[in-house]
Amino acid sequence: MDSHSQSAVIEVPKGSPLGKLADPFVRLQHGLVDLFKKAGQQTAISAEVRSILDHCRVRTDISDHLLALFGAAMSVSPRLIVELGVRTGESTGVLAKVARLCSSRLVSVDIDDCSGVCDLPGWLFAKGDDIEFAKTFPSWARERGLPDRIDFLFIDTSHIYEHTVSEIRHWFPYLSPGAKVAFHDTNQRRVYFRRDGSVGLGWNNARGVVAALEDYFKVKFAERSDFTEQLPRWLIQHQACCSGFTVLTRVPSMEASR
Ligand SMILES: C[S@@+](CC[C@H](N)C(=O)[O-])C[C@H]1O[C@@H](n2cnc3c(N)ncnc32)[C@H](O)[C@@H]1O
């Protein structure tokens, strides 16, 4: 991942009149935040973490979570990583680092052609709807000599409730016993805050992603705050900032303890 200039990305809903109107105010607010910045992680020993920190200096809708994404994926030492939702490849760049370090295979899926965003040798990009692709995934993976179970699954696509429910239904059966699944946009709203206090403009998805998780786990989540939750066979860790980032860890030996 290349670092890019501070002014290169200020995220607003693309082309929307509201976004254009808000842009100077967002830039001003970011300037003020820079003056009184709260310190996040500033230094790193390893080149990989250093390069992610450097990349995160540019504020995007996911910049607060790239390091957590790296940590979550590294912690399972994955053989197979599947990423749903690529766009410009913020998450792809991080997952490619994990794949290099752990000799994992990385499969990325997007409905748009994002085949140019990553130069990881052996990276597989599948263009298409992720639900349709899920239906043929086992044979597709077998034909390419991939492991038959997914150790790390990252979901960051439409953020719409029905689609997320479908992603869970179609992709979770392929998870390995100790797999992790990370979701972005589990606290999505029109105006969101990053950890440093800077604002970003998003859209209201009517709690689509987190509501799909609530349905799956049959519990309610208070996604506006950080939380850690232990549910039967799953550990759930949630960060509320920057549209929300939630990591589910499958713990097969965990007794039902609610
Ligand atoms: C928020 S962006 C992904 C951002 C990316 N993870 C990153 O960190 O830069 C969402 C992406 O999901 C893709 N998408 C939306 N619906 C999809 C679907 N049904 N199947 C596959 N991809 C989809 C969009 O084309 C878009 O590129």
The ligand as an SDF file (V2000), in Angstrom:
LIG
                    3D

 27 29  0  0  0  0  0  0  0  0999 V2000
  -17.6510   -0.2980    0.9150 C   0  0  0  0  0  0  0  0  0  0  0  0
  -17.0570   -0.9290   -0.5900 S   0  0  0  0  0  0  0  0  0  0  0  0
  -15.7570   -2.0280   -0.0860 C   0  0  0  0  0  0  0  0  0  0  0  0
  -14.5960   -1.3090    0.4850 C   0  0  0  0  0  0  0  0  0  0  0  0
  -13.3470   -2.1490    0.6120 C   0  0  0  0  0  0  0  0  0  0  0  0
  -13.5330   -3.2560    1.5150 N   0  0  0  0  0  0  0  0  0  0  0  0
  -12.2000   -1.2750    1.0660 C   0  0  0  0  0  0  0  0  0  0  0  0
  -11.7310   -1.4390    2.2080 O   0  0  0  0  0  0  0  0  0  0  0  0
  -11.7580   -0.4240    0.2790 O   0  0  0  0  0  0  0  0  0  0  0  0
  -18.3260   -2.0410   -1.0290 C   0  0  0  0  0  0  0  0  0  0  0  0
  -18.0420   -2.8630   -2.2590 C   0  0  0  0  0  0  0  0  0  0  0  0
  -18.9880   -3.9390   -2.2890 O   0  0  0  0  0  0  0  0  0  0  0  0
  -19.3140   -4.1980   -3.6280 C   0  0  0  0  0  0  0  0  0  0  0  0
  -20.6080   -4.9050   -3.6470 N   0  0  0  0  0  0  0  0  0  0  0  0
  -21.8290   -4.4030   -3.3810 C   0  0  0  0  0  0  0  0  0  0  0  0
  -22.7700   -5.3560   -3.5250 N   0  0  0  0  0  0  0  0  0  0  0  0
  -22.1330   -6.4920   -3.8610 C   0  0  0  0  0  0  0  0  0  0  0  0
  -22.5470   -7.8270   -4.1370 C   0  0  0  0  0  0  0  0  0  0  0  0
  -23.8360   -8.1810   -4.1020 N   0  0  0  0  0  0  0  0  0  0  0  0
  -21.6070   -8.7490   -4.4360 N   0  0  0  0  0  0  0  0  0  0  0  0
  -20.2970   -8.4020   -4.5070 C   0  0  0  0  0  0  0  0  0  0  0  0
  -19.8440   -7.1550   -4.2590 N   0  0  0  0  0  0  0  0  0  0  0  0
  -20.7380   -6.2080   -3.9400 C   0  0  0  0  0  0  0  0  0  0  0  0
  -19.3350   -2.8280   -4.2930 C   0  0  0  0  0  0  0  0  0  0  0  0
  -19.1360   -2.9400   -5.6830 O   0  0  0  0  0  0  0  0  0  0  0  0
  -18.2070   -2.1030   -3.5780 C   0  0  0  0  0  0  0  0  0  0  0  0
  -17.0020   -2.1680   -4.3020 O   0  0  0  0  0  0  0  0  0  0  0  0
  1  2  1  0
  2  3  1  0
  2 10  1  0
  3  4  1  0
  4  5  1  0
  5  6  1  0
  5  7  1  0
  7  8  2  0
  7  9  1  0
 10 11  1  0
 11 12  1  0
 11 26  1  0
 12 13  1  0
 13 14  1  0
 13 24  1  0
 14 15  1  0
 14 23  1  0
 15 16  2  0
 16 17  1  0
 17 18  1  0
 17 23  2  0
 18 19  1  0
 18 20  2  0
 20 21  1  0
 21 22  2  0
 22 23  1  0
 24 25  1  0
 24 26  1  0
 26 27  1  0
M  CHG  2   2   1   9  -1
M  END
$$$$
